[in-house]
């Protein structure tokens, strides 16, 4: 009887621990899911073909780039 009770307590403890860990993971995932404001305009880098938030992009000669290296490579063609 005592062994059965200890087993049940152990199972309840494991379930509670798992639920808390899941909730903590879900909360942190929601915080880091998007680092850009919703609805922010994204622009395409013509060199590496990645999208960059317009406020972080580098504008050179009418094109938006993710970095100075991509701008340099693209404009040197």
N, C-alpha and C positions, 0 to 999 in steps of 0.2 A: 504494500500500500504506500509506504513512504517513497519507495523508488519510483512509483508511478506519479506521485505528486511532484517530485523533483524533476522528472522528465517533462511534465506539463509546464512547470515554471520555466524551465530552460527553453522550451518551444515558444512560450509567450515572450520571453526576453529577446529571443532571436528575431521574432516577428516585429516587435516594437523597435529594435535597433535597425532593422532593414527599412521600416517605414520612415524613420527619422532620417536615415542616410539618403533615401530616395527623395524625400522632400527637400533636404538641403541641396542635393544635386540639381533638382529642378529649379530651385530659387536662383542658384548661381548661374545656371544656363540661361535663365531669363534675363539676368543682368548683362551677360556678355553676348547675347545673341546678335545685337545690332549696335554698332558703335557710331552709326550715322543716323541723324534724325530721319524719321519716317517721311517719305516724300521728297527727299533731297535728290536733286538731279545728278545723274551719273553720266560720265563722258567716256568715250572709248579711246584708248591709246592706240594710234595706228601702227605703232612699232610692235608692241608685245601683245596686242589684242586683249587687254584687260580693261575692265571698267573701274573708274576711279571717281570718288565724289568730286564734283566740280570745284568745290571750295579748296580741295587739296591738290588739284591738278596744276600742272605747269603749262601755261599758255605760251606757245612760241609759233610765230608765223601762221596763226589761224588754226593750229592744232593743239589739242590737249594731250599732255603726256603724264605718265605716272612718276617719272623721275627724269633728272637731267641726262642720265645715260641714255635712256630711250630717245629723248629729244635729239641728242647729239647723233646717235646712230641713224635715226630717221632722216634728219636734215642733211646728213653727209652723203646721202644717195644722189 
